[in-house]
């Protein structure tokens, strides 16, 4: 288990993460329950723990990561 996985999430945290993930997957025509969707979910959680605490911040960070 990673350190990020051991930190508890509050309901608002889950809403932010889910909203960003659903939006990103819809933009890229990716099924959430696919391997790629699960991979993006993991990246989104890492970005959340790195300080991107709003849906907009997460989406920007995901798009920036996509460009690298």
C-alpha positions in Angstrom: 0.0 0.0 0.0 1.3 3.4 -0.9 1.3 6.4 1.4 -1.3 8.1 -0.9 -3.6 5.1 -0.6 -3.5 5.2 3.2 -4.8 8.8 3.5 -8.5 9.0 4.0 -10.7 11.0 1.6 -13.6 13.1 2.7 -16.9 13.1 0.6 -16.0 16.5 -0.9 -12.6 15.1 -2.0 -14.2 12.2 -3.7 -16.6 14.5 -5.5 -13.7 16.6 -6.8 -11.7 13.6 -7.9 -14.7 11.9 -9.5 -15.8 15.1 -11.3 -12.4 15.6 -12.8 -12.0 12.0 -13.7 -15.4 11.8 -15.4 -14.7 15.0 -17.3 -11.3 13.9 -18.5 -12.5 10.5 -19.6 -15.4 12.0 -21.5 -13.1 14.5 -23.2 -10.8 11.6 -24.3 -13.6 9.1 -25.0 -12.1 6.7 -22.5 -14.3 4.3 -20.4 -13.7 4.9 -16.7 -13.5 1.2 -16.0 -10.9 0.5 -18.7 -7.2 0.0 -17.9 -6.5 3.6 -19.2 -9.4 5.0 -17.0 -8.0 3.3 -13.9 -4.5 4.6 -14.7 -5.8 8.1 -15.0 -7.7 7.7 -11.7 -4.4 6.8 -10.0 -2.7 9.8 -11.6 -5.6 12.0 -10.5 -5.2 10.8 -6.9 -1.5 11.5 -6.9 -2.1 15.0 -8.3 -4.8 15.6 -5.6 -2.3 14.6 -2.9 0.3 16.9 -4.6 -2.0 19.9 -4.0 -4.4 20.1 -6.9 -7.6 20.3 -4.8 -10.2 21.5 -7.2 -11.7 19.9 -10.3 -10.3 22.7 -12.5 -6.8 22.3 -11.0 -6.9 18.6 -11.5 -8.0 18.9 -15.1 -5.3 21.4 -15.8 -2.7 19.2 -14.2 -3.9 16.1 -16.1 -3.8 18.0 -19.4 -0.3 19.3 -18.6 0.9 15.8 -17.7 -0.6 14.5 -21.0 1.6 16.9 -22.9 4.9 15.6 -21.4 
